[in-house]
Amino acid sequence: MPKLKTNKAVKKRFRLTATGKVMHRQAGTSHLATRKSKKRRRQLRGKTVLDPSVAKPIRQVLGRWSY
């Protein structure tokens, strides 16, 4: 049986913590920042933990990068 290939698009967008949680970049940060309030822009910085119900298929697609 051949090895499963990692989905490279998912690998670029998500990363795993040491405990196995899936981290992702917050939506709404790439453009049109001038119309967003300063508070909103500040709160959109950084990465957040993905909801566990959505994280399971992401972990499966990551393949060997999921450990």
mmCIF file of the N, C-alpha and C atoms, coordinates in Angstrom:
data_MODEL
# 
_entry.id   MODEL 
# 
loop_
_atom_site.group_PDB 
_atom_site.id 
_atom_site.type_symbol 
_atom_site.label_atom_id 
_atom_site.label_alt_id 
_atom_site.label_comp_id 
_atom_site.label_asym_id 
_atom_site.label_entity_id 
_atom_site.label_seq_id 
_atom_site.pdbx_PDB_ins_code 
_atom_site.Cartn_x 
_atom_site.Cartn_y 
_atom_site.Cartn_z 
_atom_site.occupancy 
_atom_site.B_iso_or_equiv 
_atom_site.pdbx_formal_charge 
_atom_site.auth_seq_id 
_atom_site.auth_comp_id 
_atom_site.auth_asym_id 
_atom_site.auth_atom_id 
_atom_site.pdbx_PDB_model_num 
ATOM 1   N N  . MET A 1 1  ? 0.837   -1.184 0.000  1.00 0.00 ? 1  MET A N  1 
ATOM 2   C CA . MET A 1 1  ? 0.000   0.000  0.000  1.00 0.00 ? 1  MET A CA 1 
ATOM 3   C C  . MET A 1 1  ? 0.885   1.251  0.000  1.00 0.00 ? 1  MET A C  1 
ATOM 4   N N  . PRO A 1 2  ? 0.637   2.220  -0.904 1.00 0.00 ? 2  PRO A N  1 
ATOM 5   C CA . PRO A 1 2  ? 1.494   3.406  -0.962 1.00 0.00 ? 2  PRO A CA 1 
ATOM 6   C C  . PRO A 1 2  ? 1.259   4.339  0.222  1.00 0.00 ? 2  PRO A C  1 
ATOM 7   N N  . LYS A 1 3  ? 2.258   5.172  0.444  1.00 0.00 ? 3  LYS A N  1 
ATOM 8   C CA . LYS A 1 3  ? 2.143   6.157  1.516  1.00 0.00 ? 3  LYS A CA 1 
ATOM 9   C C  . LYS A 1 3  ? 1.109   7.207  1.132  1.00 0.00 ? 3  LYS A C  1 
ATOM 10  N N  . LEU A 1 4  ? 0.438   7.774  2.132  1.00 0.00 ? 4  LEU A N  1 
ATOM 11  C CA . LEU A 1 4  ? -0.518  8.853  1.879  1.00 0.00 ? 4  LEU A CA 1 
ATOM 12  C C  . LEU A 1 4  ? 0.235   10.164 1.739  1.00 0.00 ? 4  LEU A C  1 
ATOM 13  N N  . LYS A 1 5  ? -0.157  10.965 0.772  1.00 0.00 ? 5  LYS A N  1 
ATOM 14  C CA . LYS A 1 5  ? 0.488   12.253 0.568  1.00 0.00 ? 5  LYS A CA 1 
ATOM 15  C C  . LYS A 1 5  ? -0.146  13.305 1.483  1.00 0.00 ? 5  LYS A C  1 
ATOM 16  N N  . THR A 1 6  ? 0.689   14.189 1.997  1.00 0.00 ? 6  THR A N  1 
ATOM 17  C CA . THR A 1 6  ? 0.221   15.302 2.802  1.00 0.00 ? 6  THR A CA 1 
ATOM 18  C C  . THR A 1 6  ? -0.380  16.353 1.881  1.00 0.00 ? 6  THR A C  1 
ATOM 19  N N  . ASN A 1 7  ? -1.503  16.929 2.281  1.00 0.00 ? 7  ASN A N  1 
ATOM 20  C CA . ASN A 1 7  ? -2.098  18.027 1.522  1.00 0.00 ? 7  ASN A CA 1 
ATOM 21  C C  . ASN A 1 7  ? -1.289  19.291 1.820  1.00 0.00 ? 7  ASN A C  1 
ATOM 22  N N  . LYS A 1 8  ? -0.552  19.782 0.824  1.00 0.00 ? 8  LYS A N  1 
ATOM 23  C CA . LYS A 1 8  ? 0.372   20.897 1.024  1.00 0.00 ? 8  LYS A CA 1 
ATOM 24  C C  . LYS A 1 8  ? -0.348  22.207 1.336  1.00 0.00 ? 8  LYS A C  1 
ATOM 25  N N  . ALA A 1 9  ? -1.555  22.386 0.789  1.00 0.00 ? 9  ALA A N  1 
ATOM 26  C CA . ALA A 1 9  ? -2.321  23.610 1.065  1.00 0.00 ? 9  ALA A CA 1 
ATOM 27  C C  . ALA A 1 9  ? -2.694  23.678 2.543  1.00 0.00 ? 9  ALA A C  1 
ATOM 28  N N  . VAL A 1 10 ? -3.070  22.543 3.107  1.00 0.00 ? 10 VAL A N  1 
ATOM 29  C CA . VAL A 1 10 ? -3.424  22.497 4.531  1.00 0.00 ? 10 VAL A CA 1 
ATOM 30  C C  . VAL A 1 10 ? -2.177  22.684 5.391  1.00 0.00 ? 10 VAL A C  1 
ATOM 31  N N  . LYS A 1 11 ? -1.073  22.090 4.964  1.00 0.00 ? 11 LYS A N  1 
ATOM 32  C CA . LYS A 1 11 ? 0.180   22.196 5.714  1.00 0.00 ? 11 LYS A CA 1 
ATOM 33  C C  . LYS A 1 11 ? 0.627   23.657 5.835  1.00 0.00 ? 11 LYS A C  1 
ATOM 34  N N  . LYS A 1 12 ? 0.367   24.466 4.786  1.00 0.00 ? 12 LYS A N  1 
ATOM 35  C CA . LYS A 1 12 ? 0.773   25.872 4.798  1.00 0.00 ? 12 LYS A CA 1 
ATOM 36  C C  . LYS A 1 12 ? -0.137  26.732 5.684  1.00 0.00 ? 12 LYS A C  1 
ATOM 37  N N  . ARG A 1 13 ? -1.382  26.308 5.870  1.00 0.00 ? 13 ARG A N  1 
ATOM 38  C CA . ARG A 1 13 ? -2.357  27.144 6.568  1.00 0.00 ? 13 ARG A CA 1 
ATOM 39  C C  . ARG A 1 13 ? -2.550  26.810 8.040  1.00 0.00 ? 13 ARG A C  1 
ATOM 40  N N  . PHE A 1 14 ? -2.190  25.594 8.436  1.00 0.00 ? 14 PHE A N  1 
ATOM 41  C CA . PHE A 1 14 ? -2.415  25.161 9.814  1.00 0.00 ? 14 PHE A CA 1 
ATOM 42  C C  . PHE A 1 14 ? -1.136  24.605 10.396 1.00 0.00 ? 14 PHE A C  1 
ATOM 43  N N  . ARG A 1 15 ? -1.013  24.713 11.720 1.00 0.00 ? 15 ARG A N  1 
ATOM 44  C CA . ARG A 1 15 ? 0.087   24.049 12.404 1.00 0.00 ? 15 ARG A CA 1 
ATOM 45  C C  . ARG A 1 15 ? -0.421  23.478 13.722 1.00 0.00 ? 15 ARG A C  1 
ATOM 46  N N  . LEU A 1 16 ? 0.277   22.481 14.218 1.00 0.00 ? 16 LEU A N  1 
ATOM 47  C CA . LEU A 1 16 ? -0.156  21.787 15.419 1.00 0.00 ? 16 LEU A CA 1 
ATOM 48  C C  . LEU A 1 16 ? 0.678   22.215 16.617 1.00 0.00 ? 16 LEU A C  1 
ATOM 49  N N  . THR A 1 17 ? 0.028   22.294 17.770 1.00 0.00 ? 17 THR A N  1 
ATOM 50  C CA . THR A 1 17 ? 0.735   22.548 19.004 1.00 0.00 ? 17 THR A CA 1 
ATOM 51  C C  . THR A 1 17 ? 1.302   21.225 19.505 1.00 0.00 ? 17 THR A C  1 
ATOM 52  N N  . ALA A 1 18 ? 2.075   21.287 20.572 1.00 0.00 ? 18 ALA A N  1 
ATOM 53  C CA . ALA A 1 18 ? 2.673   20.074 21.138 1.00 0.00 ? 18 ALA A CA 1 
ATOM 54  C C  . ALA A 1 18 ? 1.603   19.140 21.695 1.00 0.00 ? 18 ALA A C  1 
ATOM 55  N N  . THR A 1 19 ? 0.465   19.699 22.098 1.00 0.00 ? 19 THR A N  1 
ATOM 56  C CA . THR A 1 19 ? -0.607  18.870 22.657 1.00 0.00 ? 19 THR A CA 1 
ATOM 57  C C  . THR A 1 19 ? -1.567  18.366 21.586 1.00 0.00 ? 19 THR A C  1 
ATOM 58  N N  . GLY A 1 20 ? -1.351  18.768 20.316 1.00 0.00 ? 20 GLY A N  1 
ATOM 59  C CA . GLY A 1 20 ? -2.167  18.261 19.214 1.00 0.00 ? 20 GLY A CA 1 
ATOM 60  C C  . GLY A 1 20 ? -3.301  19.172 18.782 1.00 0.00 ? 20 GLY A C  1 
ATOM 61  N N  . LYS A 1 21 ? -3.379  20.369 19.375 1.00 0.00 ? 21 LYS A N  1 
ATOM 62  C CA . LYS A 1 21 ? -4.415  21.311 18.949 1.00 0.00 ? 21 LYS A CA 1 
ATOM 63  C C  . LYS A 1 21 ? -3.997  21.936 17.624 1.00 0.00 ? 21 LYS A C  1 
ATOM 64  N N  . VAL A 1 22 ? -4.987  22.319 16.810 1.00 0.00 ? 22 VAL A N  1 
ATOM 65  C CA . VAL A 1 22 ? -4.706  22.902 15.495 1.00 0.00 ? 22 VAL A CA 1 
ATOM 66  C C  . VAL A 1 22 ? -4.804  24.419 15.594 1.00 0.00 ? 22 VAL A C  1 
ATOM 67  N N  . MET A 1 23 ? -3.736  25.102 15.181 1.00 0.00 ? 23 MET A N  1 
ATOM 68  C CA . MET A 1 23 ? -3.699  26.564 15.189 1.00 0.00 ? 23 MET A CA 1 
ATOM 69  C C  . MET A 1 23 ? -3.937  27.064 13.762 1.00 0.00 ? 23 MET A C  1 
ATOM 70  N N  . HIS A 1 24 ? -4.589  28.234 13.667 1.00 0.00 ? 24 HIS A N  1 
ATOM 71  C CA . HIS A 1 24 ? -4.830  28.830 12.358 1.00 0.00 ? 24 HIS A CA 1 
ATOM 72  C C  . HIS A 1 24 ? -4.776  30.348 12.454 1.00 0.00 ? 24 HIS A C  1 
ATOM 73  N N  . ARG A 1 25 ? -4.571  30.995 11.306 1.00 0.00 ? 25 ARG A N  1 
ATOM 74  C CA . ARG A 1 25 ? -4.559  32.453 11.247 1.00 0.00 ? 25 ARG A CA 1 
ATOM 75  C C  . ARG A 1 25 ? -6.000  32.950 11.233 1.00 0.00 ? 25 ARG A C  1 
ATOM 76  N N  . GLN A 1 26 ? -6.246  34.040 11.899 1.00 0.00 ? 26 GLN A N  1 
ATOM 77  C CA . GLN A 1 26 ? -7.601  34.577 11.966 1.00 0.00 ? 26 GLN A CA 1 
ATOM 78  C C  . GLN A 1 26 ? -8.017  35.149 10.613 1.00 0.00 ? 26 GLN A C  1 
ATOM 79  N N  . ALA A 1 27 ? -9.290  35.011 10.308 1.00 0.00 ? 27 ALA A N  1 
ATOM 80  C CA . ALA A 1 27 ? -9.826  35.554 9.060  1.00 0.00 ? 27 ALA A CA 1 
ATOM 81  C C  . ALA A 1 27 ? -9.989  37.070 9.180  1.00 0.00 ? 27 ALA A C  1 
ATOM 82  N N  . GLY A 1 28 ? -9.955  37.750 8.037  1.00 0.00 ? 28 GLY A N  1 
ATOM 83  C CA . GLY A 1 28 ? -10.207 39.188 8.017  1.00 0.00 ? 28 GLY A CA 1 
ATOM 84  C C  . GLY A 1 28 ? -8.985  40.034 8.261  1.00 0.00 ? 28 GLY A C  1 
ATOM 85  N N  . THR A 1 29 ? -7.783  39.476 8.074  1.00 0.00 ? 29 THR A N  1 
ATOM 86  C CA . THR A 1 29 ? -6.573  40.249 8.354  1.00 0.00 ? 29 THR A CA 1 
ATOM 87  C C  . THR A 1 29 ? -5.795  40.626 7.103  1.00 0.00 ? 29 THR A C  1 
ATOM 88  N N  . SER A 1 30 ? -6.188  40.112 5.950  1.00 0.00 ? 30 SER A N  1 
ATOM 89  C CA . SER A 1 30 ? -5.327  40.263 4.781  1.00 0.00 ? 30 SER A CA 1 
ATOM 90  C C  . SER A 1 30 ? -5.456  41.616 4.077  1.00 0.00 ? 30 SER A C  1 
ATOM 91  N N  . HIS A 1 31 ? -6.647  42.211 4.062  1.00 0.00 ? 31 HIS A N  1 
ATOM 92  C CA . HIS A 1 31 ? -6.796  43.507 3.392  1.00 0.00 ? 31 HIS A CA 1 
ATOM 93  C C  . HIS A 1 31 ? -8.001  44.250 3.952  1.00 0.00 ? 31 HIS A C  1 
ATOM 94  N N  . LEU A 1 32 ? -8.195  45.477 3.480  1.00 0.00 ? 32 LEU A N  1 
ATOM 95  C CA . LEU A 1 32 ? -9.283  46.367 3.927  1.00 0.00 ? 32 LEU A CA 1 
ATOM 96  C C  . LEU A 1 32 ? -9.199  46.657 5.424  1.00 0.00 ? 32 LEU A C  1 
ATOM 97  N N  . ALA A 1 33 ? -7.988  46.845 5.913  1.00 0.00 ? 33 ALA A N  1 
ATOM 98  C CA . ALA A 1 33 ? -7.799  47.066 7.350  1.00 0.00 ? 33 ALA A CA 1 
ATOM 99  C C  . ALA A 1 33 ? -8.172  48.481 7.777  1.00 0.00 ? 33 ALA A C  1 
ATOM 100 N N  . THR A 1 34 ? -8.189  49.437 6.841  1.00 0.00 ? 34 THR A N  1 
ATOM 101 C CA . THR A 1 34 ? -8.436  50.828 7.230  1.00 0.00 ? 34 THR A CA 1 
ATOM 102 C C  . THR A 1 34 ? -9.863  51.045 7.714  1.00 0.00 ? 34 THR A C  1 
ATOM 103 N N  . ARG A 1 35 ? -10.791 50.251 7.236  1.00 0.00 ? 35 ARG A N  1 
ATOM 104 C CA . ARG A 1 35 ? -12.175 50.426 7.673  1.00 0.00 ? 35 ARG A CA 1 
ATOM 105 C C  . ARG A 1 35 ? -12.490 49.688 8.972  1.00 0.00 ? 35 ARG A C  1 
ATOM 106 N N  . LYS A 1 36 ? -11.546 48.879 9.445  1.00 0.00 ? 36 LYS A N  1 
ATOM 107 C CA . LYS A 1 36 ? -11.750 48.162 10.703 1.00 0.00 ? 36 LYS A CA 1 
ATOM 108 C C  . LYS A 1 36 ? -11.226 49.020 11.852 1.00 0.00 ? 36 LYS A C  1 
ATOM 109 N N  . SER A 1 37 ? -11.860 48.896 12.992 1.00 0.00 ? 37 SER A N  1 
ATOM 110 C CA . SER A 1 37 ? -11.441 49.698 14.142 1.00 0.00 ? 37 SER A CA 1 
ATOM 111 C C  . SER A 1 37 ? -10.081 49.204 14.645 1.00 0.00 ? 37 SER A C  1 
ATOM 112 N N  . LYS A 1 38 ? -9.419  50.076 15.376 1.00 0.00 ? 38 LYS A N  1 
ATOM 113 C CA . LYS A 1 38 ? -8.096  49.747 15.895 1.00 0.00 ? 38 LYS A CA 1 
ATOM 114 C C  . LYS A 1 38 ? -8.178  48.553 16.853 1.00 0.00 ? 38 LYS A C  1 
ATOM 115 N N  . LYS A 1 39 ? -9.229  48.524 17.653 1.00 0.00 ? 39 LYS A N  1 
ATOM 116 C CA . LYS A 1 39 ? -9.439  47.417 18.591 1.00 0.00 ? 39 LYS A CA 1 
ATOM 117 C C  . LYS A 1 39 ? -9.607  46.092 17.845 1.00 0.00 ? 39 LYS A C  1 
ATOM 118 N N  . ARG A 1 40 ? -10.385 46.127 16.762 1.00 0.00 ? 40 ARG A N  1 
ATOM 119 C CA . ARG A 1 40 ? -10.642 44.911 15.989 1.00 0.00 ? 40 ARG A CA 1 
ATOM 120 C C  . ARG A 1 40 ? -9.370  44.405 15.321 1.00 0.00 ? 40 ARG A C  1 
ATOM 121 N N  . ARG A 1 41 ? -8.586  45.330 14.757 1.00 0.00 ? 41 ARG A N  1 
ATOM 122 C CA . ARG A 1 41 ? -7.321  44.943 14.113 1.00 0.00 ? 41 ARG A CA 1 
ATOM 123 C C  . ARG A 1 41 ? -6.365  44.332 15.132 1.00 0.00 ? 41 ARG A C  1 
ATOM 124 N N  . ARG A 1 42 ? -6.322  44.908 16.325 1.00 0.00 ? 42 ARG A N  1 
ATOM 125 C CA . ARG A 1 42 ? -5.434  44.412 17.372 1.00 0.00 ? 42 ARG A CA 1 
ATOM 126 C C  . ARG A 1 42 ? -5.854  43.004 17.817 1.00 0.00 ? 42 ARG A C  1 
ATOM 127 N N  . GLN A 1 43 ? -7.156  42.774 17.919 1.00 0.00 ? 43 GLN A N  1 
ATOM 128 C CA . GLN A 1 43 ? -7.646  41.470 18.357 1.00 0.00 ? 43 GLN A CA 1 
ATOM 129 C C  . GLN A 1 43 ? -7.514  40.397 17.279 1.00 0.00 ? 43 GLN A C  1 
ATOM 130 N N  . LEU A 1 44 ? -7.374  40.796 16.013 1.00 0.00 ? 44 LEU A N  1 
ATOM 131 C CA . LEU A 1 44 ? -7.211  39.827 14.931 1.00 0.00 ? 44 LEU A CA 1 
ATOM 132 C C  . LEU A 1 44 ? -5.766  39.367 14.753 1.00 0.00 ? 44 LEU A C  1 
ATOM 133 N N  . ARG A 1 45 ? -4.834  39.989 15.497 1.00 0.00 ? 45 ARG A N  1 
ATOM 134 C CA . ARG A 1 45 ? -3.437  39.602 15.373 1.00 0.00 ? 45 ARG A CA 1 
ATOM 135 C C  . ARG A 1 45 ? -3.189  38.212 15.944 1.00 0.00 ? 45 ARG A C  1 
ATOM 136 N N  . GLY A 1 46 ? -2.155  37.581 15.468 1.00 0.00 ? 46 GLY A N  1 
ATOM 137 C CA . GLY A 1 46 ? -1.749  36.309 16.026 1.00 0.00 ? 46 GLY A CA 1 
ATOM 138 C C  . GLY A 1 46 ? -2.566  35.139 15.522 1.00 0.00 ? 46 GLY A C  1 
ATOM 139 N N  . LYS A 1 47 ? -2.379  34.009 16.138 1.00 0.00 ? 47 LYS A N  1 
ATOM 140 C CA . LYS A 1 47 ? -3.058  32.778 15.730 1.00 0.00 ? 47 LYS A CA 1 
ATOM 141 C C  . LYS A 1 47 ? -4.000  32.329 16.846 1.00 0.00 ? 47 LYS A C  1 
ATOM 142 N N  . THR A 1 48 ? -5.024  31.575 16.463 1.00 0.00 ? 48 THR A N  1 
ATOM 143 C CA . THR A 1 48 ? -5.973  31.063 17.444 1.00 0.00 ? 48 THR A CA 1 
ATOM 144 C C  . THR A 1 48 ? -6.148  29.556 17.252 1.00 0.00 ? 48 THR A C  1 
ATOM 145 N N  . VAL A 1 49 ? -6.700  28.921 18.266 1.00 0.00 ? 49 VAL A N  1 
ATOM 146 C CA . VAL A 1 49 ? -6.930  27.473 18.224 1.00 0.00 ? 49 VAL A CA 1 
ATOM 147 C C  . VAL A 1 49 ? -8.218  27.200 17.451 1.00 0.00 ? 49 VAL A C  1 
ATOM 148 N N  . LEU A 1 50 ? -8.159  26.223 16.569 1.00 0.00 ? 50 LEU A N  1 
ATOM 149 C CA . LEU A 1 50 ? -9.311  25.832 15.762 1.00 0.00 ? 50 LEU A CA 1 
ATOM 150 C C  . LEU A 1 50 ? -10.275 25.005 16.603 1.00 0.00 ? 50 LEU A C  1 
ATOM 151 N N  . ASP A 1 51 ? -11.570 25.119 16.310 1.00 0.00 ? 51 ASP A N  1 
ATOM 152 C CA . ASP A 1 51 ? -12.582 24.361 17.030 1.00 0.00 ? 51 ASP A CA 1 
ATOM 153 C C  . ASP A 1 51 ? -12.318 22.861 16.854 1.00 0.00 ? 51 ASP A C  1 
ATOM 154 N N  . PRO A 1 52 ? -12.425 22.065 17.921 1.00 0.00 ? 52 PRO A N  1 
ATOM 155 C CA . PRO A 1 52 ? -12.116 20.629 17.829 1.00 0.00 ? 52 PRO A CA 1 
ATOM 156 C C  . PRO A 1 52 ? -12.953 19.867 16.811 1.00 0.00 ? 52 PRO A C  1 
ATOM 157 N N  . SER A 1 53 ? -14.192 20.288 16.592 1.00 0.00 ? 53 SER A N  1 
ATOM 158 C CA . SER A 1 53 ? -15.035 19.584 15.624 1.00 0.00 ? 53 SER A CA 1 
ATOM 159 C C  . SER A 1 53 ? -14.530 19.755 14.196 1.00 0.00 ? 53 SER A C  1 
ATOM 160 N N  . VAL A 1 54 ? -13.856 20.859 13.922 1.00 0.00 ? 54 VAL A N  1 
ATOM 161 C CA . VAL A 1 54 ? -13.304 21.121 12.593 1.00 0.00 ? 54 VAL A CA 1 
ATOM 162 C C  . VAL A 1 54 ? -11.867 20.604 12.497 1.00 0.00 ? 54 VAL A C  1 
ATOM 163 N N  . ALA A 1 55 ? -11.218 20.457 13.640 1.00 0.00 ? 55 ALA A N  1 
ATOM 164 C CA . ALA A 1 55 ? -9.797  20.106 13.658 1.00 0.00 ? 55 ALA A CA 1 
ATOM 165 C C  . ALA A 1 55 ? -9.525  18.663 13.268 1.00 0.00 ? 55 ALA A C  1 
ATOM 166 N N  . LYS A 1 56 ? -10.471 17.762 13.506 1.00 0.00 ? 56 LYS A N  1 
ATOM 167 C CA . LYS A 1 56 ? -10.222 16.340 13.238 1.00 0.00 ? 56 LYS A CA 1 
ATOM 168 C C  . LYS A 1 56 ? -9.915  16.064 11.770 1.00 0.00 ? 56 LYS A C  1 
ATOM 169 N N  . PRO A 1 57 ? -10.746 16.542 10.802 1.00 0.00 ? 57 PRO A N  1 
ATOM 170 C CA . PRO A 1 57 ? -10.387 16.293 9.396  1.00 0.00 ? 57 PRO A CA 1 
ATOM 171 C C  . PRO A 1 57 ? -9.091  16.977 8.972  1.00 0.00 ? 57 PRO A C  1 
ATOM 172 N N  . ILE A 1 58 ? -8.781  18.118 9.566  1.00 0.00 ? 58 ILE A N  1 
ATOM 173 C CA . ILE A 1 58 ? -7.520  18.812 9.250  1.00 0.00 ? 58 ILE A CA 1 
ATOM 174 C C  . ILE A 1 58 ? -6.346  17.927 9.662  1.00 0.00 ? 58 ILE A C  1 
ATOM 175 N N  . ARG A 1 59 ? -6.432  17.331 10.847 1.00 0.00 ? 59 ARG A N  1 
ATOM 176 C CA . ARG A 1 59 ? -5.376  16.458 11.336 1.00 0.00 ? 59 ARG A CA 1 
ATOM 177 C C  . ARG A 1 59 ? -5.193  15.240 10.438 1.00 0.00 ? 59 ARG A C  1 
ATOM 178 N N  . GLN A 1 60 ? -6.287  14.705 9.910  1.00 0.00 ? 60 GLN A N  1 
ATOM 179 C CA . GLN A 1 60 ? -6.206  13.541 9.026  1.00 0.00 ? 60 GLN A CA 1 
ATOM 180 C C  . GLN A 1 60 ? -5.516  13.897 7.706  1.00 0.00 ? 60 GLN A C  1 
ATOM 181 N N  . VAL A 1 61 ? -5.824  15.060 7.159  1.00 0.00 ? 61 VAL A N  1 
ATOM 182 C CA . VAL A 1 61 ? -5.250  15.477 5.879  1.00 0.00 ? 61 VAL A CA 1 
ATOM 183 C C  . VAL A 1 61 ? -3.766  15.819 6.025  1.00 0.00 ? 61 VAL A C  1 
ATOM 184 N N  . LEU A 1 62 ? -3.364  16.262 7.218  1.00 0.00 ? 62 LEU A N  1 
ATOM 185 C CA . LEU A 1 62 ? -1.960  16.598 7.440  1.00 0.00 ? 62 LEU A CA 1 
ATOM 186 C C  . LEU A 1 62 ? -1.062  15.365 7.375  1.00 0.00 ? 62 LEU A C  1 
ATOM 187 N N  . GLY A 1 63 ? -1.602  14.189 7.622  1.00 0.00 ? 63 GLY A N  1 
ATOM 188 C CA . GLY A 1 63 ? -0.817  12.982 7.520  1.00 0.00 ? 63 GLY A CA 1 
ATOM 189 C C  . GLY A 1 63 ? 0.293   12.914 8.540  1.00 0.00 ? 63 GLY A C  1 
ATOM 190 N N  . ARG A 1 64 ? 1.521   12.751 8.078  1.00 0.00 ? 64 ARG A N  1 
ATOM 191 C CA . ARG A 1 64 ? 2.635   12.570 9.011  1.00 0.00 ? 64 ARG A CA 1 
ATOM 192 C C  . ARG A 1 64 ? 2.992   13.845 9.768  1.00 0.00 ? 64 ARG A C  1 
ATOM 193 N N  . TRP A 1 65 ? 2.478   15.000 9.326  1.00 0.00 ? 65 TRP A N  1 
ATOM 194 C CA . TRP A 1 65 ? 2.741   16.273 10.019 1.00 0.00 ? 65 TRP A CA 1 
ATOM 195 C C  . TRP A 1 65 ? 1.822   16.459 11.200 1.00 0.00 ? 65 TRP A C  1 
ATOM 196 N N  . SER A 1 66 ? 0.974   15.469 11.482 1.00 0.00 ? 66 SER A N  1 
ATOM 197 C CA . SER A 1 66 ? -0.008  15.644 12.554 1.00 0.00 ? 66 SER A CA 1 
ATOM 198 C C  . SER A 1 66 ? 0.511   15.196 13.908 1.00 0.00 ? 66 SER A C  1 
ATOM 199 N N  . TYR A 1 67 ? 1.762   14.784 14.015 1.00 0.00 ? 67 TYR A N  1 
ATOM 200 C CA . TYR A 1 67 ? 2.255   14.365 15.335 1.00 0.00 ? 67 TYR A CA 1 
ATOM 201 C C  . TYR A 1 67 ? 3.023   15.493 15.965 1.00 0.00 ? 67 TYR A C  1 
# 
